[in-house]
Amino acid sequence: MKIIRTPLYSLLIVGCTLLLATCSDPINGGQGQNQGPTGTITINLGGSARTTFAPGEGATFTHRIILKSSGGTQIPSDWLPAGTDSWTSPLLSAGDWTVTVEARYSDMPIDYTGGNFTTPPIPEGFLRAWGYTTTPVPASLPVTVSMIPAVEVFNYGQLNEAVANARTDGQEEIIVIAGTITIPNFGKINISTGQHITMVGRGTTINREARGTLFELMTSGCTLQLGRVGFDEMLTIDGGTLSGQLIWVERGNLIMNNNVELINNNAVSPPAPTGAVYVLNGGTFTMNGGTISGNTSDVDGGAVYVQSASFNMTGGTISGNTATGNGGGVYLLSPGPAASNANFNMSGGTISSNTVGGNGGGVYLNLAGTGAINFTMSGGTIGGGNSATNGGGVYLNLANTGTINFTMSGGALITGNQSTGSSQPTDGGGGVAVAGGTFTMNGGTISGNIAANAGGGVGILAGTFNMGAGNISSNQAQMGGGVIMAGGDFDMSGGTIGGQGAGNTTTGSGAGVYYGGGTFTMTGGNISYNNAGDVGGGVYVGPSLTFDDTAGGTIEYNDPDDIHQL
């Protein structure tokens, strides 16, 4: 007996358990020792379960709910007819109870194989779902548990049909990827308006037969969520080094959680845009967990390419991606007016070990129009092996009259990045390179970055760097270990460059700050304990430039001198 495609249910409960309290007269539920307070549980399907799986075939199913204690006691409901939305348990002893649901075909079981429905006299089949958690269950009784419909798929035909038949009222449905699924040539899966589809794995993989996009979200009001709390087996989406995008998000919403990995995409342009995940025209990508790694681009954006759209990163890892051009990890582009703004909010997660032939090993911000790019980094880490010609961690490129705003605060960390360019004085910025726009540092740390040429921590070619708080420490370069100014404006009103036991170093001049162009104004903050191999341990001031060290702030304990002015 083989029933390939089977409806499942999935439960919203706490910690895969329900915690009971109050009442009396227990049914023992916990290793022979759960005595005392008892209560009942009400399982509420909420009317969301589909009772007819294959329209026109007349197949329905019944279901029953099973409660299981930590001691192994099982209490099942009766088989409930289609359309029955709820069941209330008998009195249960205090303790932890898991909940599962069994679905049973009746009337006309369906074997869905190869894209065709058949109706042979197949014996009744059973398949068990499982519980999972996202919301707290109140302590008072009765407890109501909401249900979300789910379906298990084993091949492309089943996946394509499950998506096509999913509800369009914004309510979530879960698709369990239960086997290796290969997307055929031109067989991309489209998520439609009003659909909220969650895909989870069982240590399984979705790959592709030929070049092209695997998933598309092309309309407003659609959501694809990869991974979910309570599902702890991996889902892998593998590009197999073939050209295209793994996921194209245009106006829709992509959410990525733990136990998901996006790997081995090879973005080639033309004709395809770049990035394993391509987000544009008002689309939104939220990354709460998982991994995006081993992806390549022959232009820009090895892992994530964001054009006139938004990217929110609260967790997860973007690592080991490469681009021939710019932005090995994340590439942001605003090509037009204000309507084409691009936004990146990073509060957690890690962007590491990404490499490029151009600039911005970790993140590249490219303002090519009159709109804006806003990058807010309040947490997370950019570092641990990102490498580029300039801006090993982050690169700001203002190529038009719009604005770039990069704000760093809180516990944000930019560390262990490297810029490899050796042309003087333009190449540098091991941690951050500013070639236009505004970088505001209100907190966080830029440390342990290396520039082969200049600006181990921050390199300023144009634009503005405002430092009001935070630390720039333990960075290395030939000149400008902490900060180099080749142009633009540097306004320092707070924060620390160096610090005891954390000084920046150079083989040449300007270990703390190398002031070689633009305007440097210091009204607060501290530059200390930096060490230069030549002169200007604290600040090096180049020819024909002036620096007022009396406006505020402290420059002290630098070696061989605090200020060296030609």
C-alpha positions as CSV (number, residue, x, y, z in Angstrom):
1,M,0.0,0.0,0.0
2,K,1.4,3.3,-1.0
3,I,-0.3,6.6,-0.5
4,I,2.1,9.2,-1.8
5,R,0.3,12.4,-0.9
6,T,-1.4,12.7,2.4
7,P,-3.0,15.6,4.3
8,L,-1.4,16.4,7.6
9,Y,-2.2,18.7,10.5
10,S,0.2,20.6,12.5
11,L,-0.3,22.2,15.9
12,L,0.4,25.5,17.6
13,I,1.4,24.5,21.2
14,V,4.1,25.4,23.7
15,G,7.4,23.5,23.6
16,C,5.6,20.6,21.8
17,T,3.8,20.2,25.2
18,L,0.7,21.5,27.0
19,L,1.2,22.4,30.7
20,L,-1.9,21.7,32.8
21,A,-3.0,23.0,36.2
22,T,-6.1,23.1,38.5
23,C,-9.1,20.8,38.8
24,S,-9.2,17.2,40.2
25,D,-9.7,13.5,39.7
26,P,-6.6,12.9,37.5
27,I,-5.9,10.5,34.7
28,N,-2.3,9.6,35.4
29,G,-0.2,11.2,32.7
30,G,3.4,11.2,33.9
31,Q,5.4,8.1,34.7
32,G,3.0,7.1,37.5
33,Q,3.6,10.3,39.5
34,N,1.5,13.1,38.1
35,Q,-1.1,13.4,40.8
36,G,-3.0,16.4,42.0
37,P,-4.4,19.2,39.8
38,T,-6.0,18.2,36.5
39,G,-7.8,19.8,33.7
40,T,-9.1,19.4,30.1
41,I,-7.7,20.5,26.8
42,T,-9.8,21.7,23.9
43,I,-8.2,21.1,20.5
44,N,-9.7,23.5,18.0
45,L,-9.3,23.0,14.2
46,G,-10.6,26.4,13.5
47,G,-12.4,25.3,10.4
48,S,-9.1,25.5,8.5
49,A,-8.8,21.8,7.7
50,R,-9.6,20.8,4.1
51,T,-11.9,17.9,4.1
52,T,-11.9,17.3,0.4
53,F,-8.3,16.9,-0.8
54,A,-8.9,16.3,-4.6
55,P,-11.8,18.2,-6.0
56,G,-14.0,16.0,-8.2
57,E,-12.6,12.8,-6.8
58,G,-14.8,12.8,-3.7
59,A,-12.1,11.7,-1.3
60,T,-12.6,12.7,2.3
61,F,-10.8,11.8,5.5
62,T,-11.4,11.4,9.1
63,H,-9.0,12.3,11.9
64,R,-8.4,11.7,15.5
65,I,-6.4,13.6,18.1
66,I,-3.9,11.8,20.4
67,L,-2.6,13.1,23.7
68,K,0.6,11.5,25.0
69,S,2.1,12.1,28.5
70,S,5.8,12.1,29.2
71,G,5.4,8.7,30.8
72,G,3.9,7.2,27.6
73,T,0.2,7.2,28.4
74,Q,-1.9,7.8,25.3
75,I,-5.4,9.2,25.2
76,P,-6.9,9.3,21.7
77,S,-10.2,10.8,20.6
78,D,-12.7,8.9,18.6
79,W,-12.3,9.1,14.8
80,L,-13.8,12.5,14.1
81,P,-15.9,13.0,10.9
82,A,-14.9,15.6,8.3
83,G,-16.0,19.0,9.4
84,T,-15.7,18.4,13.1
85,D,-13.7,21.4,14.3
86,S,-12.9,20.6,18.0
87,W,-12.5,17.9,20.6
88,T,-12.3,18.3,24.4
89,S,-10.2,15.8,26.3
90,P,-11.2,14.0,29.5
91,L,-9.7,15.2,32.7
92,L,-5.9,15.0,32.6
93,S,-3.3,15.0,35.3
94,A,-1.0,17.9,35.7
95,G,2.1,17.5,33.5
96,D,3.4,17.8,30.0
97,W,1.2,16.4,27.2
98,T,2.3,16.3,23.5
99,V,-0.4,16.4,20.8
100,T,-0.5,14.6,17.5
101,V,-3.1,14.1,14.8
102,E,-3.7,11.1,12.6
103,A,-5.5,11.5,9.3
104,R,-7.3,8.5,7.7
105,Y,-8.6,8.3,4.2
106,S,-12.1,7.0,3.8
107,D,-14.5,6.5,0.9
108,M,-12.1,6.7,-2.0
109,P,-8.4,6.8,-1.2
110,I,-6.2,8.6,-3.8
111,D,-2.8,7.6,-5.0
112,Y,-1.2,10.7,-6.5
113,T,1.6,9.6,-8.8
114,G,3.2,11.2,-11.8
115,G,0.8,14.1,-11.9
116,N,-2.3,11.9,-12.5
117,F,-5.1,11.0,-10.1
118,T,-6.2,7.4,-9.9
119,T,-8.8,5.7,-7.8
120,P,-7.9,2.1,-7.3
121,P,-9.3,0.2,-4.3
122,I,-6.3,1.0,-2.1
123,P,-6.6,0.0,1.6
124,E,-7.1,2.7,4.1
125,G,-3.8,4.4,5.0
126,F,-2.6,6.2,8.1
127,L,-0.1,9.0,8.5
128,R,0.8,10.9,11.7
129,A,1.5,14.6,12.0
130,W,3.3,16.2,14.9
131,G,3.0,19.2,17.2
132,Y,5.0,22.4,17.3
133,T,5.1,25.8,19.0
134,T,5.0,29.5,18.4
135,T,2.7,31.0,21.0
136,P,2.2,30.6,24.7
137,V,-0.7,28.6,26.0
138,P,-2.5,30.4,28.9
139,A,-2.3,28.7,32.3
140,S,-6.1,28.8,32.8
141,L,-8.3,26.1,31.5
142,P,-9.6,25.0,29.1
143,V,-6.7,25.3,26.7
144,T,-7.5,25.9,23.1
145,V,-5.0,24.7,20.5
146,S,-5.2,26.1,17.0
147,M,-4.5,24.0,13.9
148,I,-2.7,24.7,10.7
149,P,-3.3,22.5,7.7
150,A,-0.2,20.8,6.3
151,V,0.6,18.5,3.4
152,E,3.5,16.2,2.7
153,V,5.1,16.0,-0.8
154,F,7.6,13.7,-2.4
155,N,8.1,15.0,-5.9
156,Y,7.8,18.1,-8.2
157,G,4.2,17.3,-9.3
158,Q,3.0,17.1,-5.7
159,L,4.8,20.3,-4.7
160,N,3.5,22.2,-7.7
161,E,0.0,21.1,-7.0
162,A,0.2,21.7,-3.3
163,V,1.2,25.3,-3.9
164,A,-1.4,25.8,-6.7
165,N,-4.2,24.6,-4.4
166,A,-3.1,26.4,-1.3
167,R,-5.6,28.9,0.2
168,T,-5.4,32.5,-0.8
169,D,-6.9,34.3,2.2
170,G,-3.5,35.0,3.9
171,Q,-3.8,32.0,6.3
172,E,-0.7,29.8,6.7
173,E,-0.4,26.4,5.1
174,I,2.6,24.1,5.7
175,I,4.2,21.9,3.0
176,V,6.5,19.2,4.3
177,I,9.3,18.4,1.8
178,A,9.5,14.6,2.4
179,G,11.8,13.6,-0.4
180,T,14.4,15.0,-2.8
181,I,12.5,17.2,-5.3
182,T,14.0,18.3,-8.6
183,I,12.5,21.4,-10.3
184,P,12.5,20.7,-14.1
185,N,13.6,23.2,-16.7
186,F,11.1,26.1,-16.8
187,G,9.2,24.5,-13.9
188,K,9.6,27.3,-11.3
189,I,7.1,27.4,-8.4
190,N,5.0,30.6,-8.3
191,I,3.6,31.8,-4.9
192,S,0.4,33.8,-5.6
193,T,-1.3,36.7,-4.0
194,G,-2.9,35.8,-0.7
195,Q,-0.9,32.7,-0.2
196,H,1.2,32.2,3.0
197,I,3.1,29.0,2.4
198,T,5.6,27.5,4.9
199,M,8.0,24.8,3.7
200,V,9.9,22.6,6.1
201,G,12.2,19.7,5.5
202,R,13.0,16.2,6.7
203,G,16.7,16.3,6.0
204,T,15.6,16.7,2.3
205,T,16.7,18.8,-0.7
206,I,15.0,20.8,-3.5
207,N,17.3,21.1,-6.5
208,R,16.9,21.9,-10.2
209,E,17.3,20.1,-13.5
210,A,18.6,23.1,-15.5
211,R,19.3,26.8,-15.2
212,G,16.6,29.1,-14.0
213,T,14.7,30.3,-10.9
214,L,13.3,27.8,-8.5
215,F,10.7,29.9,-6.6
216,E,9.1,33.2,-7.6
217,L,7.1,35.7,-5.5
218,M,5.9,38.2,-8.1
219,T,2.8,39.8,-6.5
220,S,2.0,41.8,-3.4
221,G,0.5,39.9,-0.5
222,C,2.2,36.6,-0.9
223,T,4.5,35.0,1.6
224,L,7.0,32.1,1.4
225,Q,8.4,31.0,4.7
226,L,11.3,28.5,4.8
227,G,11.6,26.6,8.1
228,R,9.5,27.0,11.2
229,V,9.8,26.8,15.0
230,G,9.3,23.2,16.1
231,F,10.6,21.6,12.9
232,D,14.2,20.7,13.5
233,E,15.1,18.8,10.4
234,M,17.0,20.5,7.6
235,L,15.6,21.8,4.3
236,T,18.3,22.4,1.6
237,I,17.7,24.3,-1.5
238,D,20.6,23.5,-3.8
239,G,21.3,25.3,-7.1
240,G,23.8,22.6,-8.1
241,T,26.1,25.3,-9.5
242,L,23.6,25.9,-12.3
243,S,22.8,29.5,-13.4
244,G,19.8,31.5,-12.1
245,Q,18.3,32.4,-8.8
246,L,17.2,30.1,-6.1
247,I,14.4,32.5,-5.0
248,W,13.1,35.7,-6.9
249,V,11.1,38.0,-4.6
250,E,9.3,40.8,-6.4
251,R,6.7,42.6,-4.2
252,G,6.2,39.5,-2.0
253,N,7.6,38.4,1.3
254,L,10.3,35.8,1.9
255,I,11.0,34.6,5.5
256,M,13.9,32.3,6.3
257,N,14.3,30.6,9.6
258,N,16.5,28.0,11.2
259,N,17.2,24.5,9.7
260,V,17.3,25.9,6.1
261,E,20.2,26.3,3.8
262,L,20.4,28.0,0.4
263,I,23.6,26.7,-1.4
264,N,25.5,26.4,-4.7
265,N,23.7,28.9,-6.8
266,N,25.7,30.3,-9.8
267,A,24.2,33.7,-10.9
268,V,25.3,34.6,-14.5
269,S,24.4,37.9,-16.0
270,P,23.2,38.5,-18.7
271,P,20.5,37.4,-18.9
272,A,19.8,36.7,-15.2
273,P,20.1,39.3,-12.4
274,T,22.3,38.1,-9.7
275,G,22.2,36.7,-6.1
276,A,21.0,33.4,-4.8
277,V,18.1,35.4,-3.4
278,Y,17.1,38.3,-5.6
279,V,14.7,40.9,-4.0
280,L,13.3,43.8,-5.9
281,N,10.5,46.3,-6.5
282,G,9.2,46.5,-3.0
283,G,9.8,42.9,-2.0
284,T,10.9,42.0,1.5
285,F,13.3,39.3,2.7
286,T,13.5,38.6,6.4
287,M,16.3,36.2,7.5
288,N,15.8,35.0,11.1
289,G,18.1,32.0,10.8
290,G,19.5,29.4,8.4
291,T,22.5,29.6,6.1
292,I,23.2,31.1,2.7
293,S,26.6,29.7,1.5
294,G,28.6,28.6,-1.4
295,N,26.9,30.8,-4.0
296,T,28.6,32.7,-6.8
297,S,27.9,35.6,-9.1
298,D,29.8,36.7,-12.2
299,V,28.8,40.3,-11.5
300,D,27.5,41.5,-8.1
301,G,25.7,40.0,-5.1
302,G,26.9,36.5,-4.5
303,A,24.3,35.6,-1.9
304,V,21.6,38.3,-1.6
305,Y,20.9,41.0,-4.2
306,V,18.4,43.7,-3.0
307,Q,17.2,46.3,-5.6
308,S,14.6,48.8,-4.6
309,A,13.5,46.5,-1.8
310,S,14.1,45.6,1.8
311,F,16.2,43.0,3.7
312,N,15.8,42.4,7.4
313,M,18.4,40.2,9.1
314,T,17.9,39.1,12.7
315,G,19.8,35.9,12.6
316,G,21.4,33.2,10.5
317,T,24.7,33.2,8.5
318,I,25.7,34.4,5.1
319,S,29.1,32.9,4.4
320,G,31.5,31.6,1.8
321,N,29.9,33.4,-1.1
322,T,31.8,35.0,-4.0
323,A,31.2,37.7,-6.7
324,T,33.4,38.7,-9.5
325,G,32.2,42.3,-9.0
326,N,31.0,43.7,-5.7
327,G,29.1,42.6,-2.6
328,G,30.0,39.0,-1.9
329,G,27.5,38.6,0.9
330,V,24.9,41.3,0.3
331,Y,24.5,43.8,-2.5
332,L,22.0,46.8,-2.3
333,L,21.1,48.9,-5.3
334,S,18.9,51.9,-5.6
335,P,18.9,52.8,-9.3
336,G,16.2,55.4,-9.6
337,P,14.1,58.0,-7.6
338,A,12.7,57.8,-4.1
339,A,10.4,55.0,-5.0
340,S,13.4,52.8,-5.6
341,N,14.9,53.1,-2.1
342,A,16.7,50.0,-0.8
343,N,16.8,49.2,2.9
344,F,18.8,46.8,5.0
345,N,18.2,46.4,8.7
346,M,20.6,44.1,10.5
347,S,20.0,43.3,14.2
348,G,21.6,39.9,14.4
349,G,23.2,37.1,12.4
350,T,26.7,36.9,10.8
351,I,28.0,37.8,7.4
352,S,31.4,36.1,7.0
353,S,34.1,34.7,4.7
354,N,32.6,36.3,1.5
355,T,35.0,37.4,-1.2
356,V,34.8,39.6,-4.3
357,G,37.0,40.8,-7.1
358,G,35.8,44.3,-6.5
359,N,34.6,46.1,-3.4
360,G,32.5,45.3,-0.4
361,G,33.3,41.7,0.6
362,G,30.5,41.5,3.1
363,V,28.1,44.3,2.1
364,Y,28.1,46.7,-0.9
365,L,25.7,49.8,-1.0
366,N,25.3,51.2,-4.5
367,L,23.3,54.4,-4.9
368,A,23.0,54.8,-8.7
369,G,19.9,57.1,-8.8
370,T,18.3,60.0,-6.8
371,G,16.7,57.8,-4.2
372,A,18.2,56.4,-1.0
373,I,19.9,53.4,0.6
374,N,19.4,53.0,4.3
375,F,21.6,50.4,6.1
376,T,20.9,50.2,9.9
377,M,23.2,47.8,11.8
378,S,22.1,47.5,15.5
379,G,23.5,44.0,16.1
380,G,25.1,41.1,14.4
381,T,28.5,40.6,13.0
382,I,30.1,41.4,9.6
383,G,33.4,39.7,9.7
384,G,35.5,36.6,10.0
385,G,37.1,36.5,6.6
386,N,35.3,38.9,4.3
387,S,37.7,40.2,1.7
388,A,37.7,42.9,-1.1
389,T,39.9,45.4,-2.8
390,N,38.2,48.1,-0.8
391,G,35.8,47.8,2.1
392,G,36.4,44.2,3.3
393,G,33.4,44.5,5.5
394,V,31.2,47.3,4.1
395,Y,31.5,49.6,1.1
396,L,29.4,52.7,0.4
397,N,29.3,53.9,-3.2
398,L,27.5,57.1,-4.0
399,A,27.3,57.4,-7.8
400,N,24.5,59.9,-8.1
401,T,22.7,62.7,-6.2
402,G,20.7,60.5,-3.8
403,T,21.7,59.5,-0.3
404,I,23.3,56.6,1.5
405,N,22.9,56.3,5.2
406,F,24.8,53.7,7.1
407,T,24.1,53.8,10.9
408,M,25.9,51.5,13.3
409,S,24.9,51.2,17.0
410,G,24.3,48.8,19.9
411,G,26.3,45.6,19.9
412,A,27.0,45.7,16.1
413,L,30.5,44.2,15.3
414,I,32.6,44.6,12.2
415,T,35.7,42.5,12.7
416,G,38.2,40.3,10.9
417,N,37.7,41.8,7.4
418,Q,40.4,42.6,4.9
419,S,41.0,45.0,2.1
420,T,43.6,43.9,-0.4
421,G,44.0,46.9,-2.6
422,S,47.5,48.5,-2.7
423,S,47.0,51.7,-4.8
424,Q,47.7,54.8,-2.8
425,P,45.9,56.7,-1.5
426,T,42.6,55.4,-2.9
427,D,42.6,51.7,-1.8
428,G,41.7,50.8,1.8
429,G,39.0,50.3,4.4
430,G,39.5,46.9,5.9
431,G,36.3,47.2,8.0
432,V,34.4,50.0,6.2
433,A,35.1,52.1,3.1
434,V,33.2,55.3,2.5
435,A,33.2,56.5,-1.1
436,G,30.1,58.7,-0.7
437,G,27.1,59.0,1.5
438,T,27.1,59.1,5.3
439,F,28.4,56.6,7.8
440,T,27.2,57.4,11.4
441,M,28.7,55.4,14.3
442,N,26.6,55.7,17.4
443,G,27.9,52.5,19.0
444,G,29.3,49.1,18.2
445,T,32.8,48.0,17.5
446,I,35.1,48.0,14.4
447,S,38.1,45.9,15.4
448,G,40.7,43.4,14.1
449,N,40.4,44.4,10.5
450,I,43.4,44.6,8.1
451,A,44.1,46.9,5.1
452,A,47.0,46.1,2.9
453,N,47.3,49.8,2.2
454,A,45.2,52.3,4.3
455,G,42.4,52.5,6.8
456,G,42.5,49.3,8.7
457,G,39.2,50.2,10.4
458,V,37.6,52.9,8.2
459,G,38.7,54.4,5.0
460,I,37.1,57.7,3.9
461,L,37.5,58.7,0.2
462,A,34.4,60.9,0.0
463,G,31.2,61.5,1.9
464,T,30.9,61.9,5.7
465,F,31.9,59.8,8.7
466,N,30.2,60.9,12.0
467,M,31.5,59.1,15.1
468,G,29.6,59.8,18.3
469,A,30.2,56.5,20.2
470,G,31.6,53.1,19.8
471,N,35.1,51.7,19.4
472,I,37.6,51.5,16.5
473,S,40.4,49.2,17.8
474,S,43.1,46.7,17.1
475,N,43.0,47.4,13.3
476,Q,46.1,47.2,11.1
477,A,47.3,49.0,8.0
478,Q,50.3,50.5,6.3
479,M,48.8,54.0,7.1
480,G,45.7,54.9,9.0
481,G,45.4,51.9,11.3
482,G,42.1,53.1,12.7
483,V,40.9,55.7,10.2
484,I,42.3,57.2,7.0
485,M,41.0,60.3,5.4
486,A,41.7,60.8,1.7
487,G,38.7,63.1,1.3
488,G,35.3,63.8,2.6
489,D,34.5,64.8,6.2
490,F,35.2,63.1,9.5
491,D,33.4,64.5,12.6
492,M,34.3,62.9,15.9
493,S,32.2,63.9,18.9
494,G,32.6,60.7,20.9
495,G,33.8,57.1,21.0
496,T,37.3,55.7,21.2
497,I,39.9,55.1,18.5
498,G,42.4,52.7,20.1
499,G,42.2,52.3,23.9
500,Q,44.5,50.6,26.4
501,G,45.4,47.1,25.1
502,A,43.4,47.7,21.9
503,G,45.4,50.2,20.0
504,N,45.5,50.4,16.2
505,T,48.8,49.9,14.5
506,T,50.6,50.9,11.2
507,T,53.9,50.1,9.6
508,G,53.8,53.7,8.4
509,S,52.1,56.8,9.7
510,G,48.9,57.7,11.4
511,A,48.1,54.7,13.6
512,G,44.9,56.3,15.1
513,V,43.9,58.6,12.3
514,Y,45.7,59.4,9.0
515,Y,44.4,62.9,7.9
516,G,45.5,63.1,4.3
517,G,42.6,65.0,2.8
518,G,39.1,66.4,3.4
519,T,38.1,67.9,6.7
520,F,38.7,66.3,10.2
521,T,36.9,67.9,13.2
522,M,37.3,66.5,16.7
523,T,35.0,67.8,19.4
524,G,34.9,64.8,21.7
525,G,36.0,61.2,22.1
526,N,39.4,59.6,22.7
527,I,42.3,58.6,20.5
528,S,44.8,56.7,22.6
529,Y,47.3,53.8,22.8
530,N,47.8,53.6,19.1
531,N,51.2,52.6,17.7
532,A,52.7,53.9,14.4
533,G,55.8,52.4,12.8
534,D,56.8,55.8,11.5
535,V,55.1,59.0,12.9
536,G,51.7,60.2,14.1
537,G,50.8,57.5,16.6
538,G,47.6,59.3,17.4
539,V,46.9,61.6,14.4
540,Y,49.0,62.2,11.3
541,V,48.2,65.5,9.6
542,G,49.3,65.8,6.0
543,P,50.8,68.7,4.1
544,S,48.6,71.9,3.7
545,L,46.1,70.6,6.2
546,T,45.3,72.0,9.6
547,F,43.9,70.2,12.6
548,D,42.5,71.9,15.7
549,D,43.2,69.7,18.7
550,T,41.7,72.2,21.2
551,A,38.0,71.9,20.2
552,G,37.4,68.9,22.5
553,G,38.3,65.3,23.0
554,T,41.5,63.6,24.2
555,I,44.6,62.4,22.3
556,E,47.0,60.7,24.6
557,Y,49.3,57.7,25.2
558,N,50.1,57.2,21.5
559,D,53.5,56.0,20.2
560,P,55.7,57.5,19.0
561,D,53.7,60.8,19.3
562,D,50.1,62.0,19.7
563,I,50.0,64.4,16.8
564,H,52.4,64.7,13.9
565,Q,51.7,67.6,11.5
566,L,53.8,68.4,8.5
